Amino acid sequence: MTQAVMRTPVGDEADGVRGKGLGGNSVGLLGSAVIGVSTVAPVYCLTSTLGSTAGEVGVQLPAIFLVGFLPMLLVAFAYRELNKAVPDCGTSFTWTVKAFGPSVGWMCGWGLVIATVIVLSNLAGVATSYFWLLAGELTGSQAVADLDGDKAVHILTCLVLIAAATAVSYRGMTATKGVQYALVALQLVVLALFVVFAFGKAGSGSFPGHLDFSWSWLNPFEVGSFATFSAGLSLSIFMYWGWDACLTANEETVGSEKTPGRAALISMVVLVGSYLVTAVAAQMAVGSGTEGLGLANPETSDNVFAALAGPVMGDGLGILLFVAVLASAAASLQTTFIPVARTVLAMAAYEALPPSYARVHEKFRTPGRATVTAGVATAVFYTVMTLVSEHVLVDTIYALGLMICFYYALTAFACAWFFRNELTRSPRDALFKGVLPVLGGISLAAVFCKTLYDMWNPEYGSGSSVFGVGSVFVIGVGLLLLGLVIMLVMRRRSPAFFRGEVLTTSTPALVVED
């Protein structure tokens, strides 16, 4: 019996798709999934987002985490199907070029790159703060902990951490994998301990705000208003960003056509499970109130674990939670170099960026120049933003959600268009290559538009404005326009790419095989 199946060749023969010289077969399924989880930094995301999300939606906190997971899962199906057809480290950039053409693909790649640089700078800042906070706890000296408030010390420490993360990423996926196993295991074990202790405190009613579990917490329709729901959803989506890092390592993964997609789905399941269990346990233990240890207390909502570590786990074990947050931020700082360096490598390999960024280190088989450039860009960005204004830095982080929704939504729509000739071939193809990706893309496009509208208000973010327009809007739209300007420059320098002569717009070829 014969059947028509999709068979897209890889390497130089696949409609312009090129090999990059990366070290193949360096990472297996487990290692790839660990990279996905690590890049998201679950413990860091929880400590920085639990409180603010509870402040928006109250006891519907678990429901919002679950709803935020759904568009990410739908987009993950798109990534999986596209990776099967074109396992290229350029991921979103390469796939959107092949679906929609060079200009849309270039802007999609830019969205990923600039979002990653913003995240890297934020992670470096958080890791620095927790480094000095932990040093203060270990030495019992408030003066040591207060060193983080010294701008010069803070920036210098941040630059050292960025340099260390860059060096590890520069040495290749094998070095990255070894570090990540330890750091991810540490943070997940400590998070599990916190959950166990929180359930114990909830059972004994140790804290005034404790609550009994209710299934209504999982019902998103009980959120007070659409505006509140949208705000909570934006925060929730940010908590899942980064799982696609394991896809950008596809050319270095064993079984590059299937393993990265499976790893992405595994990492998503681990993340949503961790978030839901932690949210329920914390809410049962201390409640979602705005006073005392309540998750929505504005004095502690930006760093929940710092407030709950001692009361929930005790002073002896509580310090482990500080270690876990530091490990989470440090691990994510190191793995987040993977997507930006490999996207830049792919863009250069296809002549969308200067060819010097397409160089691969002879010994480590990594995009050395792209990795170092990403590290330098992160260091410069964070230093300048910190020196200019703390408000500008905060607003830049708020603008991150716009970039995330932008390139994820484009990738989801690219999946349906790329496979458009196959959607009627079987119910499975229609569902996973068409319906689910489109639903994910529509969801994220809606969040993009709503966020863009909210950003116009000067009260969004730090509260600052530029000529009456919210500074978050100015920064977010400004960064996208900057990408447009750079693209126009590259169009003059690399006309062949933008004429579609290097990476061609195409659909999968159908062949007949046994």
LOPA-616447 format. One record per residue (C-alpha): residue in three letters; chain; x, y, z negated. Coordinates in nm, 2 decimals, always signed. Layout:
<atoms>
  resn  chain       x       y       z
   ALA      A       X       Y       Z
...
</atoms>
This chain:
<atoms>
  resn  chain       x       y       z
   MET      A   +0.00   +0.00   +0.00
   THR      A   +0.13   +0.34   +0.09
   GLN      A   +0.04   +0.68   -0.05
   ALA      A   +0.12   +1.04   +0.01
   VAL      A   +0.34   +1.18   -0.27
   MET      A   +0.52   +1.50   -0.33
   ARG      A   +0.90   +1.47   -0.27
   THR      A   +1.10   +1.79   -0.29
   PRO      A   +1.47   +1.74   -0.24
   VAL      A   +1.70   +1.91   -0.48
   GLY      A   +2.03   +2.08   -0.41
   ASP      A   +2.12   +2.26   -0.09
   GLU      A   +1.86   +2.08   +0.12
   ALA      A   +1.54   +2.19   -0.06
   ASP      A   +1.42   +2.51   +0.12
   GLY      A   +1.72   +2.71   +0.00
   VAL      A   +1.74   +2.57   -0.35
   ARG      A   +2.11   +2.55   -0.45
   GLY      A   +2.32   +2.37   -0.70
   LYS      A   +2.49   +2.60   -0.95
   GLY      A   +2.78   +2.38   -1.06
   LEU      A   +2.65   +2.35   -1.42
   GLY      A   +2.74   +2.05   -1.63
   GLY      A   +2.48   +1.78   -1.55
   ASN      A   +2.35   +1.51   -1.79
   SER      A   +2.47   +1.71   -2.09
   VAL      A   +2.14   +1.70   -2.28
   GLY      A   +1.88   +1.43   -2.34
   LEU      A   +1.51   +1.45   -2.43
   LEU      A   +1.57   +1.50   -2.81
   GLY      A   +1.84   +1.76   -2.75
   SER      A   +1.62   +1.95   -2.50
   ALA      A   +1.33   +1.95   -2.74
   VAL      A   +1.56   +2.08   -3.02
   ILE      A   +1.67   +2.36   -2.80
   GLY      A   +1.31   +2.46   -2.74
   VAL      A   +1.22   +2.46   -3.11
   SER      A   +1.54   +2.64   -3.20
   THR      A   +1.48   +2.92   -2.96
   VAL      A   +1.14   +2.99   -3.10
   ALA      A   +1.29   +3.01   -3.45
   PRO      A   +0.98   +2.88   -3.64
   VAL      A   +1.09   +2.97   -4.00
   TYR      A   +1.19   +3.32   -3.89
   CYS      A   +0.86   +3.37   -3.70
   LEU      A   +0.66   +3.25   -4.00
   THR      A   +0.82   +3.48   -4.25
   SER      A   +0.79   +3.78   -4.02
   THR      A   +0.44   +3.71   -3.89
   LEU      A   +0.24   +3.53   -4.15
   GLY      A   +0.17   +3.84   -4.35
   SER      A   +0.09   +4.08   -4.06
   THR      A   -0.14   +3.82   -3.89
   ALA      A   -0.32   +3.76   -4.22
   GLY      A   -0.36   +4.14   -4.25
   GLU      A   -0.54   +4.14   -3.92
   VAL      A   -0.76   +3.83   -3.93
   GLY      A   -0.77   +3.73   -4.30
   VAL      A   -0.84   +3.37   -4.38
   GLN      A   -0.88   +3.30   -4.00
   LEU      A   -0.50   +3.29   -3.99
   PRO      A   -0.48   +2.91   -3.89
   ALA      A   -0.75   +2.97   -3.62
   ILE      A   -0.54   +3.25   -3.46
   PHE      A   -0.23   +3.03   -3.46
   LEU      A   -0.43   +2.76   -3.29
   VAL      A   -0.58   +3.00   -3.03
   GLY      A   -0.24   +3.14   -2.96
   PHE      A   -0.11   +2.79   -2.89
   LEU      A   -0.37   +2.72   -2.62
   PRO      A   -0.25   +2.97   -2.35
   MET      A   +0.11   +2.86   -2.42
   LEU      A   +0.01   +2.49   -2.37
   LEU      A   -0.16   +2.57   -2.04
   VAL      A   +0.14   +2.76   -1.92
   ALA      A   +0.36   +2.47   -2.04
   PHE      A   +0.17   +2.24   -1.80
   ALA      A   +0.25   +2.48   -1.52
   TYR      A   +0.62   +2.47   -1.61
   ARG      A   +0.62   +2.10   -1.62
   GLU      A   +0.47   +2.06   -1.28
   LEU      A   +0.69   +2.32   -1.12
   ASN      A   +1.00   +2.17   -1.28
   LYS      A   +0.91   +1.83   -1.13
   ALA      A   +0.90   +1.98   -0.78
   VAL      A   +1.19   +2.23   -0.82
   PRO      A   +1.42   +2.15   -1.11
   ASP      A   +1.61   +2.48   -1.09
   CYS      A   +1.77   +2.67   -1.38
   GLY      A   +1.61   +2.99   -1.25
   THR      A   +1.27   +2.86   -1.36
   SER      A   +1.02   +3.15   -1.35
   PHE      A   +1.24   +3.35   -1.11
   THR      A   +1.29   +3.07   -0.86
   TRP      A   +0.94   +2.94   -0.87
   THR      A   +0.77   +3.28   -0.83
   VAL      A   +1.00   +3.35   -0.53
   LYS      A   +0.89   +3.03   -0.37
   ALA      A   +0.53   +3.10   -0.44
   PHE      A   +0.49   +3.48   -0.39
   GLY      A   +0.81   +3.60   -0.23
   PRO      A   +1.13   +3.77   -0.33
   SER      A   +1.00   +4.10   -0.48
   VAL      A   +0.75   +3.93   -0.71
   GLY      A   +1.00   +3.67   -0.81
   TRP      A   +1.27   +3.93   -0.88
   MET      A   +1.04   +4.13   -1.11
   CYS      A   +0.94   +3.80   -1.28
   GLY      A   +1.31   +3.72   -1.34
   TRP      A   +1.37   +4.07   -1.47
   GLY      A   +1.08   +4.04   -1.72
   LEU      A   +1.24   +3.72   -1.86
   VAL      A   +1.59   +3.88   -1.88
   ILE      A   +1.48   +4.20   -2.05
   ALA      A   +1.25   +4.02   -2.29
   THR      A   +1.54   +3.79   -2.39
   VAL      A   +1.78   +4.08   -2.45
   ILE      A   +1.52   +4.25   -2.68
   VAL      A   +1.47   +3.92   -2.87
   LEU      A   +1.84   +3.86   -2.90
   SER      A   +1.89   +4.21   -3.05
   ASN      A   +1.60   +4.15   -3.30
   LEU      A   +1.73   +3.81   -3.40
   ALA      A   +2.08   +3.95   -3.46
   GLY      A   +1.93   +4.22   -3.68
   VAL      A   +1.73   +3.97   -3.88
   ALA      A   +2.02   +3.73   -3.92
   THR      A   +2.23   +4.02   -4.05
   SER      A   +1.97   +4.13   -4.30
   TYR      A   +1.93   +3.77   -4.43
   PHE      A   +2.31   +3.72   -4.44
   TRP      A   +2.35   +4.01   -4.69
   LEU      A   +2.03   +3.92   -4.88
   LEU      A   +2.16   +3.56   -4.92
   ALA      A   +2.50   +3.69   -5.02
   GLY      A   +2.34   +3.90   -5.29
   GLU      A   +2.14   +3.61   -5.42
   LEU      A   +2.44   +3.38   -5.43
   THR      A   +2.66   +3.64   -5.61
   GLY      A   +2.39   +3.78   -5.83
   SER      A   +2.48   +4.13   -5.72
   GLN      A   +2.23   +4.38   -5.59
   ALA      A   +2.51   +4.59   -5.47
   VAL      A   +2.61   +4.31   -5.22
   ALA      A   +2.25   +4.28   -5.10
   ASP      A   +2.23   +4.65   -5.06
   LEU      A   +2.52   +4.65   -4.81
   ASP      A   +2.27   +4.57   -4.54
   GLY      A   +2.14   +4.92   -4.59
   ASP      A   +2.48   +5.07   -4.49
   LYS      A   +2.43   +5.13   -4.12
   ALA      A   +2.80   +5.08   -4.04
   VAL      A   +2.82   +4.75   -4.23
   HIS      A   +2.49   +4.63   -4.08
   ILE      A   +2.60   +4.71   -3.72
   LEU      A   +2.94   +4.55   -3.76
   THR      A   +2.80   +4.23   -3.91
   CYS      A   +2.54   +4.22   -3.63
   LEU      A   +2.81   +4.25   -3.37
   VAL      A   +3.01   +3.97   -3.53
   LEU      A   +2.71   +3.74   -3.53
   ILE      A   +2.64   +3.82   -3.16
   ALA      A   +3.00   +3.75   -3.07
   ALA      A   +2.99   +3.41   -3.25
   ALA      A   +2.66   +3.31   -3.08
   THR      A   +2.80   +3.41   -2.75
   ALA      A   +3.12   +3.21   -2.80
   VAL      A   +2.92   +2.89   -2.89
   SER      A   +2.69   +2.93   -2.59
   TYR      A   +2.99   +3.00   -2.37
   ARG      A   +3.14   +2.66   -2.46
   GLY      A   +2.85   +2.47   -2.31
   MET      A   +2.55   +2.26   -2.38
   THR      A   +2.73   +2.00   -2.58
   ALA      A   +2.86   +2.25   -2.83
   THR      A   +2.51   +2.41   -2.84
   LYS      A   +2.34   +2.08   -2.90
   GLY      A   +2.56   +1.98   -3.20
   VAL      A   +2.50   +2.31   -3.38
   GLN      A   +2.13   +2.30   -3.31
   TYR      A   +2.07   +1.96   -3.45
   ALA      A   +2.20   +2.07   -3.79
   LEU      A   +2.03   +2.41   -3.79
   VAL      A   +1.69   +2.29   -3.67
   ALA      A   +1.69   +2.00   -3.91
   LEU      A   +1.78   +2.23   -4.20
   GLN      A   +1.50   +2.47   -4.13
   LEU      A   +1.23   +2.21   -4.08
   VAL      A   +1.33   +2.02   -4.39
   VAL      A   +1.32   +2.33   -4.61
   LEU      A   +0.98   +2.43   -4.45
   ALA      A   +0.84   +2.09   -4.53
   LEU      A   +0.96   +2.14   -4.90
   PHE      A   +0.79   +2.48   -4.91
   VAL      A   +0.46   +2.32   -4.78
   VAL      A   +0.48   +2.05   -5.04
   PHE      A   +0.54   +2.30   -5.32
   ALA      A   +0.26   +2.53   -5.19
   PHE      A   +0.01   +2.25   -5.19
   GLY      A   +0.11   +2.17   -5.54
   LYS      A   +0.07   +2.53   -5.66
   ALA      A   -0.27   +2.54   -5.49
   GLY      A   -0.38   +2.23   -5.66
   SER      A   -0.29   +2.36   -6.00
   GLY      A   -0.43   +2.71   -5.93
   SER      A   -0.10   +2.87   -6.04
   PHE      A   -0.17   +3.20   -5.87
   PRO      A   -0.47   +3.44   -5.90
   GLY      A   -0.54   +3.46   -5.53
   HIS      A   -0.54   +3.09   -5.45
   LEU      A   -0.82   +2.95   -5.23
   ASP      A   -0.99   +2.62   -5.17
   PHE      A   -0.95   +2.48   -4.82
   SER      A   -1.23   +2.55   -4.57
   TRP      A   -1.28   +2.42   -4.22
   SER      A   -1.41   +2.76   -4.13
   TRP      A   -1.04   +2.88   -4.14
   LEU      A   -1.00   +2.70   -3.80
   ASN      A   -1.30   +2.88   -3.64
   PRO      A   -1.17   +3.18   -3.43
   PHE      A   -1.53   +3.30   -3.38
   GLU      A   -1.55   +3.41   -3.74
   VAL      A   -1.28   +3.68   -3.68
   GLY      A   -1.44   +4.02   -3.76
   SER      A   -1.41   +4.20   -3.42
   PHE      A   -1.26   +4.16   -3.08
   ALA      A   -1.00   +4.43   -3.15
   THR      A   -0.89   +4.24   -3.46
   PHE      A   -0.89   +3.91   -3.27
   SER      A   -0.67   +4.06   -2.99
   ALA      A   -0.42   +4.21   -3.24
   GLY      A   -0.39   +3.87   -3.41
   LEU      A   -0.36   +3.69   -3.08
   SER      A   -0.07   +3.91   -2.97
   LEU      A   +0.12   +3.83   -3.28
   SER      A   +0.04   +3.46   -3.24
   ILE      A   +0.16   +3.45   -2.88
   PHE      A   +0.49   +3.60   -2.99
   MET      A   +0.54   +3.31   -3.24
   TYR      A   +0.54   +3.06   -2.96
   TRP      A   +0.78   +3.25   -2.72
   GLY      A   +1.10   +3.07   -2.63
   TRP      A   +0.98   +2.71   -2.58
   ASP      A   +1.07   +2.74   -2.21
   ALA      A   +1.44   +2.76   -2.30
   CYS      A   +1.46   +2.38   -2.25
   LEU      A   +1.33   +2.43   -1.89
   THR      A   +1.61   +2.67   -1.81
   ALA      A   +1.86   +2.39   -1.91
   ASN      A   +1.70   +2.15   -1.66
   GLU      A   +2.01   +2.13   -1.43
   GLU      A   +2.21   +2.01   -1.74
   THR      A   +1.95   +1.77   -1.87
   VAL      A   +1.94   +1.39   -1.81
   GLY      A   +1.64   +1.33   -1.58
   SER      A   +1.61   +1.70   -1.48
   GLU      A   +1.28   +1.65   -1.30
   LYS      A   +1.08   +1.51   -1.60
   THR      A   +1.28   +1.54   -1.92
   PRO      A   +1.26   +1.92   -1.96
   GLY      A   +0.88   +1.93   -1.91
   ARG      A   +0.83   +1.65   -2.17
   ALA      A   +1.07   +1.83   -2.41
   ALA      A   +0.86   +2.16   -2.37
   LEU      A   +0.54   +1.98   -2.46
   ILE      A   +0.71   +1.81   -2.76
   SER      A   +0.85   +2.14   -2.89
   MET      A   +0.50   +2.30   -2.86
   VAL      A   +0.34   +2.02   -3.06
   VAL      A   +0.61   +2.05   -3.33
   LEU      A   +0.56   +2.43   -3.34
   VAL      A   +0.18   +2.43   -3.36
   GLY      A   +0.18   +2.16   -3.63
   SER      A   +0.44   +2.35   -3.84
   TYR      A   +0.25   +2.67   -3.81
   LEU      A   -0.09   +2.53   -3.90
   VAL      A   +0.03   +2.33   -4.20
   THR      A   +0.23   +2.62   -4.33
   ALA      A   -0.05   +2.87   -4.29
   VAL      A   -0.30   +2.65   -4.46
   ALA      A   -0.06   +2.56   -4.75
   ALA      A   +0.04   +2.93   -4.81
   GLN      A   -0.32   +3.05   -4.79
   MET      A   -0.44   +2.79   -5.04
   ALA      A   -0.15   +2.88   -5.28
   VAL      A   -0.17   +3.26   -5.28
   GLY      A   -0.46   +3.36   -5.06
   SER      A   -0.48   +3.63   -4.79
   GLY      A   -0.54   +3.92   -5.02
   THR      A   -0.36   +4.26   -5.01
   GLU      A   -0.23   +4.25   -5.37
   GLY      A   +0.02   +4.05   -5.56
   LEU      A   +0.15   +3.75   -5.37
   GLY      A   -0.14   +3.77   -5.12
   LEU      A   -0.01   +3.71   -4.77
   ALA      A   -0.16   +4.04   -4.64
   ASN      A   +0.01   +4.26   -4.91
   PRO      A   +0.16   +4.54   -4.71
   GLU      A   +0.46   +4.56   -4.94
   THR      A   +0.57   +4.20   -4.86
   SER      A   +0.39   +4.12   -4.53
   ASP      A   +0.69   +4.18   -4.31
   ASN      A   +0.89   +3.91   -4.50
   VAL      A   +0.66   +3.67   -4.67
   PHE      A   +0.91   +3.40   -4.76
   ALA      A   +1.13   +3.65   -4.95
   ALA      A   +0.83   +3.72   -5.18
   LEU      A   +0.71   +3.36   -5.21
   ALA      A   +1.04   +3.17   -5.23
   GLY      A   +1.09   +3.20   -5.61
   PRO      A   +0.73   +3.18   -5.72
   VAL      A   +0.64   +2.88   -5.51
   MET      A   +0.96   +2.68   -5.50
   GLY      A   +1.13   +2.80   -5.82
   ASP      A   +1.45   +3.01   -5.84
   GLY      A   +1.68   +2.71   -5.79
   LEU      A   +1.52   +2.58   -5.47
   GLY      A   +1.38   +2.91   -5.36
   ILE      A   +1.72   +3.01   -5.23
   LEU      A   +1.70   +2.73   -4.98
   LEU      A   +1.42   +2.93   -4.81
   PHE      A   +1.66   +3.22   -4.76
   VAL      A   +1.91   +2.98   -4.61
   ALA      A   +1.64   +2.84   -4.38
   VAL      A   +1.54   +3.18   -4.25
   LEU      A   +1.91   +3.27   -4.19
   ALA      A   +1.96   +2.94   -4.01
   SER      A   +1.65   +2.99   -3.81
   ALA      A   +1.75   +3.33   -3.69
   ALA      A   +2.11   +3.22   -3.62
   ALA      A   +2.00   +2.91   -3.43
   SER      A   +1.76   +3.11   -3.22
   LEU      A   +2.02   +3.38   -3.16
   GLN      A   +2.26   +3.11   -3.02
   THR      A   +2.01   +2.92   -2.80
   THR      A   +1.83   +3.23   -2.67
   PHE      A   +2.15   +3.29   -2.46
   ILE      A   +2.06   +2.98   -2.26
   PRO      A   +1.76   +3.12   -2.06
   VAL      A   +1.90   +3.47   -2.00
   ALA      A   +2.24   +3.34   -1.88
   ARG      A   +2.09   +3.08   -1.65
   THR      A   +1.83   +3.31   -1.51
   VAL      A   +2.10   +3.56   -1.42
   LEU      A   +2.31   +3.28   -1.28
   ALA      A   +2.03   +3.16   -1.06
   MET      A   +1.95   +3.52   -0.94
   ALA      A   +2.32   +3.57   -0.85
   ALA      A   +2.34   +3.23   -0.68
   TYR      A   +2.05   +3.33   -0.46
   GLU      A   +2.20   +3.67   -0.39
   ALA      A   +1.94   +3.86   -0.59
   LEU      A   +2.22   +3.99   -0.82
   PRO      A   +2.59   +4.05   -0.76
   PRO      A   +2.77   +3.73   -0.67
   SER      A   +3.02   +3.76   -0.96
   TYR      A   +2.74   +3.65   -1.20
   ALA      A   +2.72   +3.32   -1.01
   ARG      A   +3.06   +3.20   -1.15
   VAL      A   +3.06   +2.89   -1.36
   HIS      A   +3.34   +2.82   -1.60
   GLU      A   +3.56   +2.54   -1.46
   LYS      A   +3.61   +2.36   -1.80
   PHE      A   +3.28   +2.42   -1.98
   ARG      A   +3.06   +2.42   -1.67
   THR      A   +2.86   +2.72   -1.81
   PRO      A   +2.76   +3.05   -1.66
   GLY      A   +3.05   +3.22   -1.84
   ARG      A   +3.02   +3.57   -1.70
   ALA      A   +2.65   +3.58   -1.73
   THR      A   +2.67   +3.46   -2.09
   VAL      A   +2.93   +3.72   -2.19
   THR      A   +2.73   +3.99   -2.01
   ALA      A   +2.42   +3.90   -2.20
   GLY      A   +2.61   +3.92   -2.53
   VAL      A   +2.76   +4.26   -2.44
   ALA      A   +2.42   +4.39   -2.33
   THR      A   +2.26   +4.27   -2.66
   ALA      A   +2.54   +4.43   -2.87
   VAL      A   +2.52   +4.76   -2.68
   PHE      A   +2.13   +4.76   -2.69
   TYR      A   +2.11   +4.69   -3.06
   THR      A   +2.38   +4.94   -3.15
   VAL      A   +2.24   +5.22   -2.95
   MET      A   +1.88   +5.16   -3.06
   THR      A   +1.99   +5.15   -3.43
   LEU      A   +2.19   +5.47   -3.40
   VAL      A   +1.92   +5.66   -3.21
   SER      A   +1.63   +5.57   -3.43
   GLU      A   +1.49   +5.29   -3.63
   HIS      A   +1.15   +5.38   -3.49
   VAL      A   +1.27   +5.33   -3.13
   LEU      A   +1.40   +4.99   -3.23
   VAL      A   +1.07   +4.89   -3.39
   ASP      A   +0.88   +5.01   -3.08
   THR      A   +1.10   +4.82   -2.85
   ILE      A   +1.02   +4.50   -3.04
   TYR      A   +0.65   +4.58   -3.01
   ALA      A   +0.69   +4.62   -2.63
   LEU      A   +0.83   +4.26   -2.62
   GLY      A   +0.48   +4.11   -2.60
   LEU      A   +0.42   +4.29   -2.27
   MET      A   +0.72   +4.13   -2.11
   ILE      A   +0.64   +3.78   -2.24
   CYS      A   +0.28   +3.79   -2.10
   PHE      A   +0.41   +3.94   -1.78
   TYR      A   +0.64   +3.67   -1.67
   TYR      A   +0.45   +3.38   -1.83
   ALA      A   +0.13   +3.48   -1.65
   LEU      A   +0.31   +3.52   -1.31
   THR      A   +0.47   +3.17   -1.35
   ALA      A   +0.13   +3.02   -1.43
   PHE      A   -0.03   +3.17   -1.12
   ALA      A   +0.27   +3.07   -0.91
   CYS      A   +0.21   +2.71   -1.00
   ALA      A   -0.15   +2.71   -0.86
   TRP      A   -0.04   +2.89   -0.55
   PHE      A   +0.27   +2.68   -0.49
   PHE      A   +0.07   +2.36   -0.51
   ARG      A   -0.24   +2.50   -0.34
   ASN      A   -0.23   +2.23   -0.06
   GLU      A   -0.24   +1.95   -0.32
   LEU      A   -0.52   +2.07   -0.55
   THR      A   -0.78   +1.86   -0.36
   ARG      A   -0.56   +1.54   -0.35
   SER      A   -0.67   +1.41   -0.69
   PRO      A   -0.85   +1.52   -1.01
   ARG      A   -0.51   +1.50   -1.19
   ASP      A   -0.35   +1.75   -0.94
   ALA      A   -0.65   +1.98   -0.95
   LEU      A   -0.64   +1.99   -1.33
   PHE      A   -0.27   +2.02   -1.41
   LYS      A   -0.15   +2.21   -1.11
   GLY      A   -0.45   +2.44   -1.07
   VAL      A   -0.72   +2.47   -1.33
   LEU      A   -0.51   +2.47   -1.65
   PRO      A   -0.23   +2.69   -1.52
   VAL      A   -0.48   +2.95   -1.39
   LEU      A   -0.67   +2.95   -1.72
   GLY      A   -0.34   +3.01   -1.90
   GLY      A   -0.24   +3.28   -1.65
   ILE      A   -0.58   +3.46   -1.69
   SER      A   -0.55   +3.44   -2.07
   LEU      A   -0.21   +3.60   -2.08
   ALA      A   -0.30   +3.85   -1.81
   ALA      A   -0.59   +3.96   -2.03
   VAL      A   -0.36   +4.00   -2.33
   PHE      A   -0.12   +4.19   -2.11
   CYS      A   -0.39   +4.44   -2.00
   LYS      A   -0.53   +4.48   -2.35
   THR      A   -0.18   +4.53   -2.50
   LEU      A   -0.11   +4.79   -2.23
   TYR      A   -0.43   +4.97   -2.32
   ASP      A   -0.35   +4.96   -2.69
   MET      A   +0.01   +5.08   -2.64
   TRP      A   -0.12   +5.41   -2.50
   ASN      A   -0.23   +5.51   -2.85
   PRO      A   +0.05   +5.67   -3.04
   GLU      A   -0.06   +5.49   -3.36
   TYR      A   +0.05   +5.16   -3.20
   GLY      A   +0.39   +5.05   -3.34
   SER      A   +0.59   +5.30   -3.54
   GLY      A   +0.34   +5.58   -3.47
   SER      A   +0.57   +5.79   -3.26
   SER      A   +0.48   +5.94   -2.92
   VAL      A   +0.62   +6.10   -2.61
   PHE      A   +0.40   +6.39   -2.48
   GLY      A   +0.10   +6.24   -2.66
   VAL      A   +0.16   +5.89   -2.52
   GLY      A   +0.25   +5.60   -2.75
   SER      A   +0.63   +5.54   -2.75
   VAL      A   +0.56   +5.16   -2.72
   PHE      A   +0.38   +5.22   -2.39
   VAL      A   +0.66   +5.44   -2.27
   ILE      A   +0.93   +5.18   -2.36
   GLY      A   +0.73   +4.88   -2.23
   VAL      A   +0.64   +5.04   -1.89
   GLY      A   +0.97   +5.21   -1.87
   LEU      A   +1.16   +4.89   -1.89
   LEU      A   +0.95   +4.73   -1.62
   LEU      A   +1.00   +5.04   -1.40
   LEU      A   +1.38   +5.02   -1.47
   GLY      A   +1.36   +4.67   -1.32
   LEU      A   +1.18   +4.80   -1.02
   VAL      A   +1.46   +5.06   -0.96
   ILE      A   +1.73   +4.80   -1.00
   MET      A   +1.54   +4.58   -0.76
   LEU      A   +1.53   +4.86   -0.50
   VAL      A   +1.91   +4.90   -0.53
   MET      A   +1.96   +4.53   -0.49
   ARG      A   +1.73   +4.53   -0.19
   ARG      A   +1.99   +4.75   -0.01
   ARG      A   +2.29   +4.54   -0.13
   SER      A   +2.13   +4.20   -0.06
   PRO      A   +1.89   +4.24   +0.23
   ALA      A   +1.90   +3.87   +0.32
   PHE      A   +1.74   +3.76   -0.01
   PHE      A   +1.46   +4.01   +0.01
   ARG      A   +1.39   +3.91   +0.37
   GLY      A   +1.33   +3.56   +0.24
   GLU      A   +1.63   +3.41   +0.42
   VAL      A   +1.81   +3.27   +0.11
   LEU      A   +1.53   +3.12   -0.11
   THR      A   +1.24   +3.05   +0.11
   THR      A   +0.87   +3.08   +0.03
   SER      A   +0.73   +2.73   +0.06
   THR      A   +0.50   +2.46   -0.06
   PRO      A   +0.60   +2.10   -0.15
   ALA      A   +0.65   +1.86   +0.13
   LEU      A   +0.43   +1.56   +0.15
   VAL      A   +0.59   +1.23   +0.26
   VAL      A   +0.47   +0.88   +0.27
   GLU      A   +0.64   +0.62   +0.06
   ASP      A   +0.56   +0.28   -0.08
</atoms>
